[in-house]
Amino acid sequence: MRYRQWQWYLRRLRAMSAPEIRYRLSQGARIWLERKRPPRPRFLDENLLPEVFARFRAEEDSKFFFDWENRDRLIHQFSERFGREYQITLNLASKFLQGHYSLWGQEFIIGRPIPWQRDPLTGRDWPSVFWASINTRDAQEVGGVKWVWELNRHHHLVTLAKAFFLSGEERFAEEVCAHLVDWIQTNPPLIGVNWASPLEIAIRLINWVWALAFIRKSSALTDQVFQLVLESIGTQTDHISRHLSAYSSANNHLIGEAAALVFIGLCFPWFSQAQRWRDIGIRLLVRELERQIYSDGVPAEQSTHYLSFVLDFNLLVWRLAELNGVPVPPLWYERFKASCNFIAHLMDESGHVPMIGDSDDGCVVRLDDRPEVNKFCSLLATGAALLQEPIFKTAAGRWDERSHWLLGEHGLARFESLPSLGEGSISSRIFKEGGYCVMRAPGWLVVLDGGPLGYLSTAAHGHGDALNLIVTVHRQQVFVDPGTYAYQEGGKWREFFVGTSAHNTVVVDGHNQSERLGTFLWGRKAQARILRWESTPAYDWAIVQHDGYQLLGVIHQRRVLLHKSGSLLVADFLLGTGEHLVEQWWHLSPDWRVEINGRTAYLTLKEFSLVFTVIEPTDVHLQVHKGEEEPPQGWFSRHYGHKEPAIAICVRKKGLLPVRVVAVLYRCPVSISAEQGVVL
């Protein structure tokens, strides 16, 4: 075992409690037994398979989100309301038939049959060995594991199956069945990278269920194919139940795994373990939703993306449980409503939600194939119909295809019965438990982070962004969170995008606020808190503070004032003694042009202009960084695996503490001449 791997294990061990260490040892023993004697459970009497297949085709015993009796009506609705989405689905399904796939905006010709264990980015194969022998954290040999896992989530099977359901063309259903059979044959139980993550298995199973529901009455789905798939579903679900994420790994992974147990238990009641899986899943979901989503709707993981991910699982199980007469715990309703409220407050007028924390662009099941689909707007549309909240409808803007598959005509009617509120209907608010101050003025949205680093001892998906400030002005994203870019394969880029200097906050002596120990592992963590919050018709005012630089003898306090007339003042106080280098960072969306003149930056986007100026100290000049690699600075990542140069403005001051850095941002009433400074 290489030194770096040993080093990671030691650091990871320090993040574990004594009960977790005992649990890990027991899991290790279970894995050792699996390796020596793989389990061969039977979940269904073979003599019952013909009857089960007939009942599945007839839609007996279990209700799904849609039924084949209403197929003609659904197709008619799609031709009227979702004509563009329908055509996009058919076009995308046709591309899949030709072996063309898109992963995170990159196009791949993968061919047929699909090499399921091959990284499409590097062209290298993950080893076909026992799943626990594969080090998925090591990206050097093959590549980042997410690239092979993304394809093996089988989102494309849902698109193909939906294309069959809507068009009646058997070629799409035949491709679904061919992929299912090939995957099962080339990924034997417990062998290969596609068995290495219970969460990945959970997502794959949920997509299989949707695909099977769409091709339920296709001639391509024979009893032999169904039997093979059913056996694999049972084996994969059993594997999830044996290796649930726990303790310091029990983040969104555990919610996804629990959701899959409920999903399979409800959709395949013929399995001998169906009731047990369902009960375990529901119990875990109740417990984890309470832990992972604060009562004010803020995600404990401090990631807006993973909040949408968790809500996806919650919605799917919630709706399926209701359809099958299973009582829905009140907590699910409460947390979903609170989270939708948090999302609606973070969302600007163009529907954009800040990229706080990690994001891998993942989804549970893709029911809307539009490339520009907005997952947050979709969640709010569904939430508006379920919860009868007009503010959610206003933020969502429209009823979307995904919401229609989940809730159908009844959901559409409930959505359309709600009034649409005007712009400005969402006010400023503090989310004290989760640690966010949301400030609003006409045309202005300011999000101030005063919350914890992340969830559990690892804080895996949190970023070093205490006191980060995100600003949108008149639908234009100004100061942004640059995103994530990559995980295991990220190297120095992973460290940059999660680091403090990649956020709109202050860096002292070049250090991160919190201690980085690994790709998903933080050591010493900055503790942030909101000291004051005041919102009036004239202004919003907040004071936040963190102790991340305490070892340097420094405390960072930030005071933010948003005037409702349209100006933002930010004052950073670095409290302590001794000489230190203070860097105040501001990261711009890539589309902005910047002209520097001393302590003032003129920000221009098309005909829209803003002025950013440093009031204090007076002996500094603004420095601009863009697309720098050593060290990385001035970058933006729109989605996983993609990065592009973007302007970052830095205010640097070296001197004795205490130091105060005060800056103001306001709307420029006149156009700016290119001769006023350096244009970048």
C-alpha positions, 0 to 999 in steps of 0.5 A: 500500500502506497504511503499516500494511501496509508496517510489517508487512512490515518487521517480518516481514522482520526475523523471516526468515533470509537463506535464508528471504528467498531462498526468499520471493523464489523463491516470489514469482517462482513466484506472478508466473508463476502470475498470468501463466500459470496452470498447467493440469496433467493428473493423469489420462488422461481415457480412464481416468476410467470405469474409475477411477470403477468401481474407486472404487465397488468400493473397489479399489486403496485401503483406507479407514477403513471399507468398504461391505461392513460397512455393515450391521454398522456401522449396527447398532453405531451403533444400540447404542453411538452411538444419541445420536450417530446422532440428532444427526448426522441432525438436524444434516444436516437443518438443513444441508438448510435452510441453517442452520449453526453456526460457533463457537456462533453460528447462521447462516441461509446459504441455498442456494446457499452464497455461498462467499466471503462472511463469514457474520459481516459479510455482506461478500464477499471479492474474486474475484481472484487468490489472492495479491492478497488480504490475508487479514491485513486484517480491516477491509474484509471481516472476519476471514478465519477465518469464511469459511474455517471454512465452506469447510473443508466439515466439514458435507459429512462430516456430510451424507455420514455421514447418508446412509451411516447412514440410506440417505436419498439427499437427504443424498448429493444435497446433498453432490454439489450443494455439491461441484459448486457450490463447484468452479464458483464457486471457479475455480482460483487465484481467491478467498480459498479458494485463499489458504491451503494449510492450508485447502485441505488440510483441505477435501480431507481432508473431501472424501475422507471425504465421498466415501467415505461416499457412494461407492455413492450414485446421486447420485455420478454419473461426471460429478460424480466426474470434476469432483471428481477434477479439482479434487482434483488441482488443489488438491493440486498447489497445496498442493505448490507453496506449502508453508509453510516456514521461519518459517511452517512450524508446524502449517500445514506438518504439515497440508499434508504430511498432505493430500499423503499422504492424497490420494496414498494415496486416489487412487493413479490420479493421476500425481503420487500417489507423489510427493505421498505421498513428499513428505508422509511425509518432511515429516511425519517431519521436522516432527513431530520439530521441532514436538513435543518428545520429552516430548510438549510442543508446540513451538508452546506451544499445547494446541489446536494440539497436538491439531490436529497429532495429528489429522493424524498419526493420520489419516495413520498409520491410513490408511498402515497400512491401505494397507501403507505402513510407519509411521515409528517417530517417529510412534509415539514422538511420539504416545505422548509427546503423549498422556502430556502431555495425560493429565497436564494433564487434570483429573478432569472431562476439561478440558485448560488453554487454553494458547496460541492456539486457534481451535477448529479440527479436521481432520475432524468425525466426532462431531457432539456439541456437547460432544465433547472432542477431548482425550478422543477422542485419548486413547481412540484412543491407548489402543487403539493404544498399549495404555496403561491410563492413557490409557483412564482419562483418556479415560473412554469409547470415542467415535464418532471413535475407532470410525470410525478404528479400528473393532471391532478398536480397540474390543476393544483399548480394552475389554481394558485395565484402568481405573485409579482416580483418582490414577493420574496423578502429578506430573511435570516436562516439562523439555524443553517447560517445564512442571511438573505438580503433583498432590495429592488433588483438586488439579491445578496447571500451571506454565509455565516454557517458551519463548514459542512456535515459530520466530522468529515464535512465532505462536501463543504467549502472553505467559504465562511463569510462568503458573499454572493451578489446578483444585481438585476438578474446579473450574477456579479460576485459568484461562487466559482463552483466545484470542477472535479473530485478525485481527479481534480488534484490542485484544482480540487484544492483551489475550488474548495479553498478559501481564496476561491470564495468572496471572503478574506484570506490571511497569510495565504491560509485556508480558514479550515484544514484540508486533509483529503478530497472529502476530508476536513480537519480543524474547522472554522466556526462561523456565527451570525452576531447580528441581523436587522432588516428594515424597509430602508436597509438590511444589516448583518454582522458575521464572524468566524475563528478559522484564523485563530491559530494565527491570532486573528479573528475575521468579522464581516459587516454587510449593509444593503441599502434598499435604494441599491448599494452594498457596503462590506466592511471586513475587520481583521482583529488581532495583533502582529503583521499579517497579509490580508487578501479580500477576494471577489470572484466575478461571473465569466461574462463580466469585463473589468476596468481598474483605476486605482482602488476602483473597478468598473464592471461591465456586462453588455450595457449594464455597469456597476462600480466596485470601490475600496473606501479603506484602506487608501494605500491599496490598489486592486489586483486582477487575476484571470485564468492563472494556473500556478497557483490556480486563480481566476476560474469558474466551473459551470458544471462538473468537469468543466472550468473556464477563466474568469476574473477575480479581484483581490484587495491586498494589504500587509500590515499590523492588525487590526486592519479594516477593509471597506468596499462598496458596490453600486449601480453605475449611471453612465457608460464607462470608457475603455480608456479609464484603465486596464481592460481584462 
